[in-house]
Amino acid sequence: MSALINLLGVALAGFIVWWFWLSRPRAHAAGAAPVTVVVADGVYTPARIEARAGEPLVLRFLRKDASHCAEKVIFDDLQLSAELPIGKPYDVRLTPPAPGEYVFTCEMRMYRGSVVAK
Ligand SMILES: [Cu+2]
């Protein structure tokens, strides 16, 4: 009988561990929905994206501008760049390392946007 109670105790402890340590990161991931950024007519929309420092962020670029100008998006401070397909969403994953403003531009710096991390 006491063995059964011990077993239940272990199962309960396991459940508590799962609840507190393992279930939380999943809840976080579910909260981090991609932010769609439309690339058209020389502007990123939205051009300012708020984020949390240290937390992963997905920017889903939707390039509608077929001109060469819009082809690349460059995050200078994060040493990150991507080539955007035309008319198809393209996800850029990044994590702002610290609070601050992280500017992103096209290659010619005509398109401009920023991620503001708090
Ligand atoms: Cu450009």
Backbone and ligand atoms as CSV (ligand in chain L), in Angstrom:
chain,resi,resn,atom,element,x,y,z
A,1,MET,N,N,0.827,-1.213,0.000
A,1,MET,CA,C,0.000,0.000,0.000
A,1,MET,C,C,0.863,1.266,0.000
A,2,SER,N,N,1.889,1.258,0.875
A,2,SER,CA,C,2.742,2.464,0.931
A,2,SER,C,C,3.518,2.642,-0.375
A,3,ALA,N,N,3.805,1.496,-1.029
A,3,ALA,CA,C,4.510,1.584,-2.319
A,3,ALA,C,C,3.640,2.313,-3.339
A,4,LEU,N,N,2.352,2.035,-3.279
A,4,LEU,CA,C,1.411,2.671,-4.204
A,4,LEU,C,C,1.349,4.179,-3.933
A,5,ILE,N,N,1.319,4.524,-2.651
A,5,ILE,CA,C,1.275,5.955,-2.286
A,5,ILE,C,C,2.549,6.660,-2.763
A,6,ASN,N,N,3.696,5.968,-2.579
A,6,ASN,CA,C,4.960,6.537,-3.068
A,6,ASN,C,C,4.903,6.779,-4.569
A,7,LEU,N,N,4.333,5.792,-5.250
A,7,LEU,CA,C,4.238,5.881,-6.707
A,7,LEU,C,C,3.381,7.085,-7.108
A,8,LEU,N,N,2.264,7.239,-6.387
A,8,LEU,CA,C,1.391,8.386,-6.659
A,8,LEU,C,C,2.141,9.693,-6.386
A,9,GLY,N,N,2.945,9.688,-5.313
A,9,GLY,CA,C,3.728,10.877,-4.963
A,9,GLY,C,C,4.687,11.225,-6.080
A,10,VAL,N,N,5.362,10.211,-6.618
A,10,VAL,CA,C,6.314,10.429,-7.716
A,10,VAL,C,C,5.586,10.957,-8.956
A,11,ALA,N,N,4.422,10.364,-9.208
A,11,ALA,CA,C,3.646,10.799,-10.378
A,11,ALA,C,C,3.213,12.252,-10.204
A,12,LEU,N,N,2.795,12.593,-9.008
A,12,LEU,CA,C,2.356,13.961,-8.727
A,12,LEU,C,C,3.527,14.939,-8.874
A,13,ALA,N,N,4.691,14.533,-8.328
A,13,ALA,CA,C,5.889,15.384,-8.438
A,13,ALA,C,C,6.238,15.581,-9.918
A,14,GLY,N,N,6.138,14.487,-10.673
A,14,GLY,CA,C,6.440,14.556,-12.112
A,14,GLY,C,C,5.500,15.520,-12.804
A,15,PHE,N,N,4.236,15.449,-12.435
A,15,PHE,CA,C,3.239,16.339,-13.041
A,15,PHE,C,C,3.551,17.790,-12.695
A,16,ILE,N,N,3.918,18.050,-11.443
A,16,ILE,CA,C,4.224,19.426,-11.018
A,16,ILE,C,C,5.446,19.950,-11.791
A,17,VAL,N,N,6.465,19.096,-11.928
A,17,VAL,CA,C,7.667,19.489,-12.685
A,17,VAL,C,C,7.277,19.836,-14.114
A,18,TRP,N,N,6.458,18.958,-14.706
A,18,TRP,CA,C,6.031,19.192,-16.088
A,18,TRP,C,C,5.278,20.523,-16.188
A,19,TRP,N,N,4.370,20.732,-15.234
A,19,TRP,CA,C,3.511,21.917,-15.270
A,19,TRP,C,C,4.331,23.195,-15.195
A,20,PHE,N,N,5.286,23.216,-14.245
A,20,PHE,CA,C,5.995,24.466,-14.011
A,20,PHE,C,C,7.159,24.710,-14.965
A,21,TRP,N,N,7.862,23.646,-15.320
A,21,TRP,CA,C,9.080,23.876,-16.114
A,21,TRP,C,C,8.879,23.612,-17.598
A,22,LEU,N,N,8.063,22.633,-17.907
A,22,LEU,CA,C,7.987,22.224,-19.304
A,22,LEU,C,C,6.833,22.866,-20.048
A,23,SER,N,N,5.762,23.166,-19.353
A,23,SER,CA,C,4.608,23.690,-20.088
A,23,SER,C,C,4.756,25.182,-20.368
A,24,ARG,N,N,5.583,25.868,-19.590
A,24,ARG,CA,C,5.674,27.332,-19.780
A,24,ARG,C,C,6.311,27.769,-21.093
A,25,PRO,N,N,7.455,27.174,-21.492
A,25,PRO,CA,C,8.041,27.628,-22.758
A,25,PRO,C,C,7.071,27.478,-23.922
A,26,ARG,N,N,6.237,26.442,-23.875
A,26,ARG,CA,C,5.284,26.242,-24.955
A,26,ARG,C,C,4.263,27.374,-24.997
A,27,ALA,N,N,3.822,27.787,-23.824
A,27,ALA,CA,C,2.858,28.883,-23.754
A,27,ALA,C,C,3.485,30.149,-24.339
A,28,HIS,N,N,4.777,30.358,-24.069
A,28,HIS,CA,C,5.514,31.493,-24.612
A,28,HIS,C,C,5.535,31.450,-26.131
A,29,ALA,N,N,5.883,30.278,-26.674
A,29,ALA,CA,C,6.020,30.131,-28.119
A,29,ALA,C,C,4.689,30.435,-28.799
A,30,ALA,N,N,3.600,30.010,-28.170
A,30,ALA,CA,C,2.288,30.241,-28.764
A,30,ALA,C,C,1.972,31.736,-28.797
A,31,GLY,N,N,2.509,32.479,-27.835
A,31,GLY,CA,C,2.243,33.917,-27.782
A,31,GLY,C,C,3.010,34.700,-28.829
A,32,ALA,N,N,4.108,34.114,-29.342
A,32,ALA,CA,C,4.964,34.833,-30.279
A,32,ALA,C,C,4.462,34.639,-31.710
A,33,ALA,N,N,3.355,35.265,-32.026
A,33,ALA,CA,C,2.801,35.148,-33.374
A,33,ALA,C,C,3.640,35.975,-34.340
A,34,PRO,N,N,3.781,35.520,-35.589
A,34,PRO,CA,C,4.555,36.288,-36.564
A,34,PRO,C,C,3.919,37.655,-36.814
A,35,VAL,N,N,4.772,38.631,-37.069
A,35,VAL,CA,C,4.299,39.982,-37.407
A,35,VAL,C,C,4.477,40.147,-38.912
A,36,THR,N,N,3.386,40.380,-39.610
A,36,THR,CA,C,3.474,40.541,-41.061
A,36,THR,C,C,3.930,41.959,-41.409
A,37,VAL,N,N,4.947,42.039,-42.259
A,37,VAL,CA,C,5.464,43.329,-42.716
A,37,VAL,C,C,5.318,43.366,-44.239
A,38,VAL,N,N,4.464,44.261,-44.726
A,38,VAL,CA,C,4.247,44.378,-46.163
A,38,VAL,C,C,5.321,45.292,-46.751
A,39,VAL,N,N,5.893,44.850,-47.880
A,39,VAL,CA,C,6.946,45.620,-48.556
A,39,VAL,C,C,6.354,46.128,-49.871
A,40,ALA,N,N,5.985,47.412,-49.897
A,40,ALA,CA,C,5.351,47.977,-51.090
A,40,ALA,C,C,5.539,49.483,-51.146
A,41,ASP,N,N,5.655,50.004,-52.369
A,41,ASP,CA,C,5.691,51.458,-52.609
A,41,ASP,C,C,6.740,52.196,-51.783
A,42,GLY,N,N,7.850,51.552,-51.531
A,42,GLY,CA,C,8.943,52.241,-50.846
A,42,GLY,C,C,8.847,52.278,-49.333
A,43,VAL,N,N,7.831,51.612,-48.777
A,43,VAL,CA,C,7.738,51.580,-47.313
A,43,VAL,C,C,7.437,50.174,-46.794
A,44,TYR,N,N,7.977,49.928,-45.606
A,44,TYR,CA,C,7.596,48.736,-44.866
A,44,TYR,C,C,6.370,49.101,-44.037
A,45,THR,N,N,5.370,48.240,-44.026
A,45,THR,CA,C,4.173,48.495,-43.213
A,45,THR,C,C,3.881,47.265,-42.344
A,46,PRO,N,N,3.938,47.356,-41.028
A,46,PRO,CA,C,4.333,48.545,-40.272
A,46,PRO,C,C,5.842,48.783,-40.363
A,47,ALA,N,N,6.251,50.022,-40.143
A,47,ALA,CA,C,7.670,50.364,-40.199
A,47,ALA,C,C,8.305,50.298,-38.811
A,48,ARG,N,N,7.463,50.165,-37.799
A,48,ARG,CA,C,7.997,50.087,-36.433
A,48,ARG,C,C,7.322,48.912,-35.744
A,49,ILE,N,N,8.137,47.986,-35.268
A,49,ILE,CA,C,7.608,46.786,-34.625
A,49,ILE,C,C,8.130,46.725,-33.195
A,50,GLU,N,N,7.223,46.610,-32.265
A,50,GLU,CA,C,7.653,46.524,-30.867
A,50,GLU,C,C,7.895,45.065,-30.507
A,51,ALA,N,N,8.956,44.852,-29.735
A,51,ALA,CA,C,9.327,43.495,-29.367
A,51,ALA,C,C,9.895,43.501,-27.955
A,52,ARG,N,N,10.167,42.311,-27.455
A,52,ARG,CA,C,10.785,42.200,-26.136
A,52,ARG,C,C,12.220,41.732,-26.302
A,53,ALA,N,N,13.124,42.388,-25.611
A,53,ALA,CA,C,14.534,41.992,-25.658
A,53,ALA,C,C,14.668,40.556,-25.160
A,54,GLY,N,N,15.485,39.786,-25.863
A,54,GLY,CA,C,15.757,38.417,-25.454
A,54,GLY,C,C,14.706,37.406,-25.869
A,55,GLU,N,N,13.640,37.878,-26.511
A,55,GLU,CA,C,12.599,36.932,-26.943
A,55,GLU,C,C,12.558,36.844,-28.457
A,56,PRO,N,N,12.459,35.605,-28.977
A,56,PRO,CA,C,12.452,35.427,-30.424
A,56,PRO,C,C,11.261,36.130,-31.069
A,57,LEU,N,N,11.521,36.639,-32.252
A,57,LEU,CA,C,10.497,37.372,-32.993
A,57,LEU,C,C,10.524,36.875,-34.435
A,58,VAL,N,N,9.339,36.696,-35.003
A,58,VAL,CA,C,9.262,36.303,-36.412
A,58,VAL,C,C,8.634,37.444,-37.192
A,59,LEU,N,N,9.388,37.977,-38.164
A,59,LEU,CA,C,8.843,38.988,-39.065
A,59,LEU,C,C,8.509,38.278,-40.381
A,60,ARG,N,N,7.238,38.310,-40.736
A,60,ARG,CA,C,6.790,37.648,-41.959
A,60,ARG,C,C,6.693,38.695,-43.059
A,61,PHE,N,N,7.769,38.810,-43.849
A,61,PHE,CA,C,7.801,39.822,-44.907
A,61,PHE,C,C,6.951,39.370,-46.085
A,62,LEU,N,N,6.109,40.294,-46.556
A,62,LEU,CA,C,5.313,40.024,-47.751
A,62,LEU,C,C,5.676,41.111,-48.762
A,63,ARG,N,N,6.519,40.689,-49.713
A,63,ARG,CA,C,7.028,41.657,-50.692
A,63,ARG,C,C,6.087,41.747,-51.883
A,64,LYS,N,N,5.544,42.970,-52.069
A,64,LYS,CA,C,4.661,43.192,-53.215
A,64,LYS,C,C,5.375,43.995,-54.298
A,65,ASP,N,N,6.470,44.654,-53.903
A,65,ASP,CA,C,7.245,45.487,-54.828
A,65,ASP,C,C,8.221,44.598,-55.604
A,66,ALA,N,N,8.016,44.515,-56.919
A,66,ALA,CA,C,8.850,43.639,-57.735
A,66,ALA,C,C,10.201,44.266,-58.076
A,67,SER,N,N,10.366,45.565,-57.778
A,67,SER,CA,C,11.612,46.230,-58.152
A,67,SER,C,C,12.795,45.673,-57.354
A,68,HIS,N,N,13.955,45.766,-57.958
A,68,HIS,CA,C,15.176,45.238,-57.359
A,68,HIS,C,C,15.435,45.859,-55.992
A,69,CYS,N,N,14.967,47.097,-55.842
A,69,CYS,CA,C,15.174,47.835,-54.599
A,69,CYS,C,C,14.665,47.074,-53.374
A,70,ALA,N,N,13.551,46.385,-53.541
A,70,ALA,CA,C,12.901,45.748,-52.390
A,70,ALA,C,C,13.421,44.338,-52.117
A,71,GLU,N,N,14.351,43.886,-52.965
A,71,GLU,CA,C,14.756,42.487,-52.931
A,71,GLU,C,C,15.347,42.027,-51.608
A,72,LYS,N,N,16.199,42.867,-51.040
A,72,LYS,CA,C,16.914,42.438,-49.836
A,72,LYS,C,C,16.449,43.214,-48.620
A,73,VAL,N,N,16.418,42.538,-47.475
A,73,VAL,CA,C,16.205,43.259,-46.231
A,73,VAL,C,C,17.428,42.980,-45.361
A,74,ILE,N,N,17.959,44.057,-44.792
A,74,ILE,CA,C,19.215,43.939,-44.046
A,74,ILE,C,C,19.043,44.507,-42.644
A,75,PHE,N,N,19.392,43.694,-41.667
A,75,PHE,CA,C,19.418,44.138,-40.266
A,75,PHE,C,C,20.888,44.321,-39.914
A,76,ASP,N,N,21.369,45.557,-40.072
A,76,ASP,CA,C,22.789,45.842,-39.890
A,76,ASP,C,C,23.303,45.436,-38.508
A,77,ASP,N,N,22.574,45.831,-37.479
A,77,ASP,CA,C,23.042,45.615,-36.109
A,77,ASP,C,C,22.998,44.151,-35.695
A,78,LEU,N,N,22.204,43.366,-36.406
A,78,LEU,CA,C,22.057,41.958,-36.031
A,78,LEU,C,C,22.828,41.043,-36.981
A,79,GLN,N,N,23.582,41.636,-37.920
A,79,GLN,CA,C,24.317,40.876,-38.931
A,79,GLN,C,C,23.413,39.831,-39.590
A,80,LEU,N,N,22.273,40.341,-40.055
A,80,LEU,CA,C,21.262,39.446,-40.606
A,80,LEU,C,C,20.733,40.059,-41.899
A,81,SER,N,N,20.572,39.232,-42.934
A,81,SER,CA,C,19.924,39.739,-44.135
A,81,SER,C,C,19.172,38.607,-44.807
A,82,ALA,N,N,18.227,38.968,-45.666
A,82,ALA,CA,C,17.436,37.953,-46.347
A,82,ALA,C,C,17.026,38.456,-47.714
A,83,GLU,N,N,16.863,37.533,-48.658
A,83,GLU,CA,C,16.318,37.883,-49.961
A,83,GLU,C,C,14.844,37.531,-49.938
A,84,LEU,N,N,14.033,38.507,-50.295
A,84,LEU,CA,C,12.590,38.319,-50.190
A,84,LEU,C,C,11.998,37.894,-51.527
A,85,PRO,N,N,11.247,36.810,-51.533
A,85,PRO,CA,C,10.552,36.415,-52.768
A,85,PRO,C,C,9.395,37.382,-53.035
A,86,ILE,N,N,8.972,37.472,-54.294
A,86,ILE,CA,C,7.871,38.384,-54.628
A,86,ILE,C,C,6.541,37.660,-54.441
A,87,GLY,N,N,5.641,38.288,-53.692
A,87,GLY,CA,C,4.277,37.765,-53.550
A,87,GLY,C,C,4.141,36.544,-52.668
A,88,LYS,N,N,5.204,36.204,-51.950
A,88,LYS,CA,C,5.140,35.026,-51.072
A,88,LYS,C,C,5.668,35.433,-49.705
A,89,PRO,N,N,4.988,35.026,-48.627
A,89,PRO,CA,C,5.506,35.402,-47.309
A,89,PRO,C,C,6.855,34.753,-47.036
A,90,TYR,N,N,7.729,35.498,-46.389
A,90,TYR,CA,C,9.047,34.970,-46.052
A,90,TYR,C,C,9.355,35.342,-44.602
A,91,ASP,N,N,9.608,34.322,-43.792
A,91,ASP,CA,C,9.826,34.569,-42.363
A,91,ASP,C,C,11.284,34.846,-42.037
A,92,VAL,N,N,11.507,35.933,-41.322
A,92,VAL,CA,C,12.842,36.243,-40.798
A,92,VAL,C,C,12.751,36.117,-39.288
A,93,ARG,N,N,13.563,35.238,-38.724
A,93,ARG,CA,C,13.557,35.029,-37.276
A,93,ARG,C,C,14.722,35.765,-36.649
A,94,LEU,N,N,14.436,36.482,-35.586
A,94,LEU,CA,C,15.514,37.191,-34.906
A,94,LEU,C,C,15.172,37.330,-33.434
A,95,THR,N,N,16.187,37.583,-32.645
A,95,THR,CA,C,15.990,37.835,-31.223
A,95,THR,C,C,16.762,39.100,-30.861
A,96,PRO,N,N,16.045,40.183,-30.540
A,96,PRO,CA,C,16.768,41.389,-30.126
A,96,PRO,C,C,17.552,41.081,-28.851
A,97,PRO,N,N,18.873,41.235,-28.863
A,97,PRO,CA,C,19.679,40.823,-27.717
A,97,PRO,C,C,19.494,41.715,-26.488
A,98,ALA,N,N,19.153,42.966,-26.703
A,98,ALA,CA,C,19.040,43.903,-25.583
A,98,ALA,C,C,18.012,44.962,-25.951
A,99,PRO,N,N,17.504,45.698,-24.975
A,99,PRO,CA,C,16.579,46.777,-25.311
A,99,PRO,C,C,17.248,47.784,-26.252
A,100,GLY,N,N,16.484,48.313,-27.191
A,100,GLY,CA,C,17.039,49.284,-28.125
A,100,GLY,C,C,16.322,49.226,-29.454
A,101,GLU,N,N,16.828,50.014,-30.402
A,101,GLU,CA,C,16.220,50.077,-31.717
A,101,GLU,C,C,17.108,49.373,-32.734
A,102,TYR,N,N,16.520,48.453,-33.487
A,102,TYR,CA,C,17.260,47.704,-34.502
A,102,TYR,C,C,16.664,48.051,-35.857
A,103,VAL,N,N,17.441,48.817,-36.631
A,103,VAL,CA,C,16.951,49.306,-37.910
A,103,VAL,C,C,17.111,48.225,-38.973
A,104,PHE,N,N,16.120,48.120,-39.843
A,104,PHE,CA,C,16.280,47.254,-41.012
A,104,PHE,C,C,15.949,48.056,-42.264
A,105,THR,N,N,16.698,47.793,-43.326
A,105,THR,CA,C,16.575,48.573,-44.560
A,105,THR,C,C,16.727,47.647,-45.768
A,106,CYS,N,N,16.433,48.214,-46.948
A,106,CYS,CA,C,16.786,47.504,-48.168
A,106,CYS,C,C,18.258,47.809,-48.449
A,107,GLU,N,N,18.770,47.253,-49.526
A,107,GLU,CA,C,20.193,47.410,-49.805
A,107,GLU,C,C,20.573,48.876,-50.033
A,108,MET,N,N,19.677,49.645,-50.642
A,108,MET,CA,C,19.963,51.051,-50.930
A,108,MET,C,C,19.515,51.967,-49.795
A,109,ARG,N,N,18.988,51.413,-48.775
A,109,ARG,CA,C,18.510,52.162,-47.602
A,109,ARG,C,C,17.353,53.101,-47.925
A,110,MET,N,N,16.542,52.700,-48.886
A,110,MET,CA,C,15.349,53.496,-49.200
A,110,MET,C,C,14.191,53.002,-48.338
A,111,TYR,N,N,14.011,51.713,-48.325
A,111,TYR,CA,C,13.053,51.140,-47.380
A,111,TYR,C,C,13.697,51.179,-45.994
A,112,ARG,N,N,12.934,51.625,-45.006
A,112,ARG,CA,C,13.476,51.674,-43.644
A,112,ARG,C,C,12.421,51.247,-42.628
A,113,GLY,N,N,12.855,50.452,-41.703
A,113,GLY,CA,C,11.959,50.075,-40.610
A,113,GLY,C,C,12.785,49.822,-39.382
A,114,SER,N,N,12.114,49.613,-38.253
A,114,SER,CA,C,12.893,49.293,-37.054
A,114,SER,C,C,12.102,48.405,-36.106
A,115,VAL,N,N,12.881,47.580,-35.416
A,115,VAL,CA,C,12.340,46.760,-34.333
A,115,VAL,C,C,12.753,47.463,-33.052
A,116,VAL,N,N,11.768,47.803,-32.235
A,116,VAL,CA,C,12.069,48.468,-30.973
A,116,VAL,C,C,11.862,47.466,-29.848
A,117,ALA,N,N,12.953,47.108,-29.196
A,117,ALA,CA,C,12.903,46.095,-28.135
A,117,ALA,C,C,12.891,46.759,-26.771
A,118,LYS,N,N,12.013,46.243,-25.906
A,118,LYS,CA,C,11.919,46.812,-24.546
A,118,LYS,C,C,12.349,45.774,-23.531
L,1,CU,CU,CU,16.130,49.690,-52.092
